[in-house]
Amino acid sequence: MPEYLAPGVYVEEVPSAVKPIAGVSTSTAGFIGVVPDSVQLPGPVKGQPGNFVAVTVNPAAAAKEVKLVTSWSDFVKYFGDLIAAEQPPAAGSTWPPAPGTPPPTPVAIDDGYRHLAQAVYGFFNNGGTRCFVVRIAAEADLRKALDALAPIDEIAIVAMPGVTTQASQEALIDHCEGLQSRFAILDGAMTATDFTKELIQGHTKDSSYAAIYFPWIKVFDPSEKLMHPDMDGTIAVPPSGHLAGVYARVDTERGVHKAPANEPIRGALDVAYRLTKAQQAGLNPPGVNVIRVFDGNKKVWGARTMGGNANADFKYVNVRRVFIFLRESIDGGTQWVVFEPNDPSLWAKIIRNVTAFLTNVWRAGALFGTTPQEAFYVKCDAETNPPEVRDLGQVVTEIGVAIVRPAEFVIFRISQWAGPQK
């Protein structure tokens, strides 16, 4: 308390009891790519349209070094482009080539590099704005990459484009389950035969902290068009990077409570394998999210976590991600409570601030109910904090929320009606 000795008027600043809880970001992605220390890319030859040479490119980012990427140009700066820079013509070469001269030998572009580059490009093309990218030379270094991403609290989505081995996917799931603050997007196998076999064998463990998508998508690749000008330049790529962008776009436009499904995939020209409704009926219950084509539109047509029905209350992607959002936001917004006097006045402050935050979440449409009282409750009183709990230095707050679930099955019942009888 201040000490007053001389008569007069004194003005004091009193800290507000309201300490707003800000919602955390849900759309920042973390990408792990299996890329060697040098790759070969095709480079166009200056003054020789349609001609190219193989160029060795060394990524500027060292292996296991995390880079913040906020645009495609950032990725190019650290990891390289899909096509190498224009190259000068070889000494003594003539153009156009003499009749019968064989065309250039196509460059064997590293799949890991191509998958990572296309994933990051698809992420930004679909609405993503920020991601952290780390490359490793081999899958054996995955643990080091995950350890490098772990301290970055901003990351809410993680993916390993094109990596479909069971050990690596389960390591990514374990990473998300351990932190409980991020969600994994997994790629299914490239071919339908391999994927069906893996699904039957229980390829990857069930988890509400991950979702898997099938099939791969077809996109335009400028390097492919450069090497094969007579072809359409499309290649099959894993969908996880594009899906991370869809997640980010839906979070921005609608909110994390909206399931990232029934959404178009920008940049997808086709799918590597077209599934029917009957085929999806066997994949949806165990939690395989399918990408399908409707009237030419390539759409995400599933919103389930790994395991689907086995995950009970967390079988939908948006439900798990809302809980992650609530947990991280409340955790970050109530750090001021630590070491405060554990008394009813503190309990009242906690209730006031958490209630204000959840009211905003309810207004955004994430909680079910026509009133805040129907949508959630916050309890922090003598019942949740008896003497034996307070003696341990703990303050316990109980929170209940009613999460909005997606309308996965839309049913209309139609019958004949004779009309009103007179």
N, C-alpha and C positions, 0 to 999 in steps of 0.2 A: 504494500500500500504506500502511496506517496505521502510525504510529510509536509503539512501546511503550517507555516509559522506566521507569515504576514497576512493581514486581512486583504481580501481582494477576490476577484473572480478567476477561477481556474477552469480551463477546458481540457478534458482528457479524451484520449482516443480509446474506445472500448472495442476489443476485437469481436467480430460477429460470431454468433454461435453457428451460423450457416456456413458450411464449408462444402461448396458444390463438388459433386463427384462427376468427373468428365469421362465420357465413354472412350475406351481405348480403340486404336486402329485395328481393323479386322482384315485388311486387304493387302498388307505388305507380304510379299512372298520371299521365300528362300529357295534358290535353285542349286542343285548339286549336279555337275556334269562330269562324266568320265572322259577326259580329254587328254591326250598325250602332250608332251612338251613341245612338239612341233607337228604340224599337219600340212598336207598339201592341198592347195586350192587352185582352181583354174584362174588364169589371169588373161584378159583380152590383150591382144597385140596391137600396139598403136599403128594406125593407118592400114590395118589388115582386118576389116570387118569379117566376123565369123571365124577368125583364127584365134587360138589360145595356146598358152603354154602352162606347164605345171609350175606352181610357185610354192616354195616352202615358207610357211608362216609360223613364227614363234609367238604365242600369246604373251602380251605384256604382263599379265597377272601370273604370279608364281603359283605353283600348285599349293593347295590348302590355304591360299590367301583370299579372304573375303573382300569383295568389292561391292560398294553401293552403286546400283545402276538405276537411273531415273529416266533413261531414254534409250532408244536403239543406238544412237551415236555413242553413248557411254559404253555400251556393250562392245561396239566395234573398236573403241579406243583400247579397251582392256583385253579383249579376246579375239578380235578379228571379224571380218565381214564374211559373207557367203561367197564373194568373188574377190580375188586378190586385185590389187591396184593395177592399172594399165601398165603393160610391159613394153620396153622398146623392142623393135624387131631385131632378130639375130643378124650379126654381121654377114653380109654376102647373100642374105635371103632375098628372094624375088616374090613379087605379088602382082597379079594373082599367081598362084602356083601353077606349074606346068601341068598339062593334062596327064591324068594317070597318077598324079602324086597322091599318096594315101593320106587320109585325114589324120589330124592329131589323135594320139592315143588318149582316150578318156582318163581323167584323173580319178584315182580311187580315194574319194573323200572319206575321211574317218567318220564312221556312223555316230560316235559319241559327240563329236564336235557339231555335226549337222543337227543332231537331235537337240542339243543345248541351244544352239543359235536359233533354230526354228521355234523352240519353246519360248525363249525370251521375246522374240519378235511377236509370236502369237499372244503372249501375255500383254504386251503394250497395245497390240492391235485390238484386243477385246476389252480394253478399259483399265488395265493395270497401270499404276503410276510409279510405284517404288518396289524394288526387289533387291535382294542381296544374292550375289552369285559367287560360288566357289567351285573350282575345278580340282579334280584329283586324277592322277595318272592311271589308277586302277581301282576296281571295286574294293580291293583289300584295304584301301586307305579311307573307306567310308567313315569309320569311327572318328578319324581326325577331322574330317569335314563337318560332321555333326557336332563335335566338340567346339569347333570354331563358330558355328552358327548359334549354339546354345545361349551364350551371354547376350545376344541381341534381342531384347525384349520386344522390339517392334514387330518382329516376324510373327505372323499368324497363320501362314500357309507354307508348307514345304513340299517339294517335289524333286524327283530324280528322273528327268526325262529319258525314256527309253530303257531304263533299268528295270527288268522284270524278274530277276532271280529271287527266289524265296528268301534267302538269307538277307539280302539287301533291303527288300521291302519290309521284312519283319524288324530289321534294325531301325528303319525309319518310323515304323509304328511305335516301337519301344521308346524312341526319342520323344515322340509326341505324348505318349502316355506318361512318361516320366516327368516332363515339364508341365503337362496339363494346361498349356497355354497356346498350343498350335495344332493345326489339322493337316493331315497328309493326304495328298492327291496321288493316287497310284495309277500306273498304266497297265492295262491288260496285255496279254501276249499279242504279237503282230498278226498271227493267223488264227482263224476260227478253230482249226483242228487242235492246235496247241493249247488254246485257251480253254476249250471244252475239257480236254484231258486234265489240265491243271485244276480246273474248277471241281471236277469229280474227285480228285485226289486231295482236295483241301489245300490248294497251293499256298495260300497265305492265311494267317490266323485271323479270327474275327476280332474286330475292334471298333468302338464307336468314335475313335479318333482318326479314322481314315475312311476314304472312299475310293473305289476302283472303277475305271471307265474302259469300255470296250465298244466298238473296235477302234483302231487307229484311223486317223483322218488323212485325206489327200490335200496337199497344199502346193502352191507354185513355188519352185525353187529356181532362182536365176542362174545358179551354177549348172543345174541340170539342163536348162534351156541353152546355155552357152555351149555346153559340150555336145548336146544333141539338138541342133537347131530344127531338125525335121520332126521332133517330138513336141508334145504340149508342155513339157517342163514340170509335170506334176510328180510328186513323190509321196510315199506314205510316211507319216511322222507320228510319234506318240502324242496323245491329246492333252497330257497333264499341264503343259505350259499354257495352252489356249484355255483350258478349264480354270486355271488360276486367274486368268484375266476375266473370265465370265464371273467367277466368285467376286472379284473386285468390282466389276461393273454393277452387279446386282446389289452389293453392299452399298454402293454410292447412290444408285438410283432408287432403291426400294428399302434397303436396310438388311442387316445380317439375318433377320428373322425370315426373310423371303428365301424359299428354297431355290438354289441355283439350278433350276430345271425349267423345261419348256422355254429355253433361251437359245437364240441362234448363236452359232460359233462363227465369228467373223474370220474370213480368210480360208475357211474350209471349203474346198471345191467339191469334195465327195468323201465317202468313207471307204476304207479298205475292204469292208465286208458289210453287205446290207442284210440286216436282220428283219424278220417278220414279227408281227405281234405275237404269234404263237411261240416263236423262238424266245422272245423276251419274257414270256410267261414263265419259262424255266429258269431265267437268270435273275429276275427281279426279287423273288422271295429271299434268296441268300445274299442279296445286297450287291449285285453287279449292275452298275448304271450303264445304260446303253445309249449310244449316239445313233440316231436314226435320221432318215431323210423323208421329209413330208413336202410334197409339191416342190421339190428342188431345194428346200430349206434344210440345212443340217442343224439339228437341234439336240440338246441334251435332254434325254427322255428318262431320267431316273434321278432320285434324290435320297438314296439310302446309304447308310454307313456299311462298312465291311461286316458281313454277317446278317444284315437285314433284320429279319424277324427275331433272330437270336439276341439282338441287343435291346429288346423290350422297349423301355421308355426312350432310348436313344437310337432308334433305328433310322431316324431321318437326319440328314446332314445339317439342316438349319437348326434343329433342336440342340444338337451337341455344340454347334458354333455359338448359339445364343448363350448357353451356359458358360462357355469359355469367355465370351464377351462380358457377361455379368460378373464372373469371378475375378477377372483381371481388372475390370473397372472399379469394383468395390475394394479390391485389395490395394490398388494404387491410390484411390481417393480417400482412404481412411488411415493412412500411415500416421497421421497426426494423433491418433488415439493412443499410440504406444506410450506408456509411462504417465498417462494422465491419471488423476485420482479416480479410482474405480467406485463411483457412487451413483445415485439416481440421476444426478445432473448430467453425468457422462452418458448414461443410458439414454436419456431423453435426446441428447445431441446426436447420438448414433441413429436413433429411430428417425429423427427429423431429416438427417442428411440422406440416409438410405432410402427413405420414403420419397423424398424429392426426386432422387435419381430414378427410382423405379416408376414413379408417376410419368416421367418423361419417356421412359422406355415403353410404358403402356400406351401413351398418346401416339407413339410412333407406330403402333400396331403389332408389337412383338408379344404382348401378353393378352390372354383371352379374358374377356369380361366387359360388361357395359359400364362398370365403375371401377375405380382403383381397388376398392374393397373386395371385389370379385376377382381381380387379377392377381393380387399379391397380398402378403402380410409381412410385417416386420415385428419381431418380439424380442425385446431386451429389457428384462426387469428382474425383480427378486427371484422369480421362479427359475429363470435360466441362469441366474447368477447367485446361488445360495452361498452362505459363508464359506463352505469347504472349497467352492470354486474360486471365490475371491482370494482365499488364503493361498491358492496356487498362483496368484498373479494373473488370472485369466478373466476376460470379459467375454461372455458368450452371447451371440445374437443369432436368433433363428429366423430364417427368411424362407418363405414359400412363394413360388411363382407358378402361374398357369401359362405354359408356353403354347403359342399358336402352332398347330401342326398343318402341314400342307394337305390340300384336297387332292390326294393321289388318285382316287377312283371317283369319277364323276358319273353318277347314275341318274337317268331319267326313266321314270316308269310311265308308260303310255298305254292307255286302254281306250276302247270305243265308248262313246257316250251318246245316248239316244237324245239328249237334250232335256230341258225342263218339261215336265208333264203338266198339262193344264188340268 
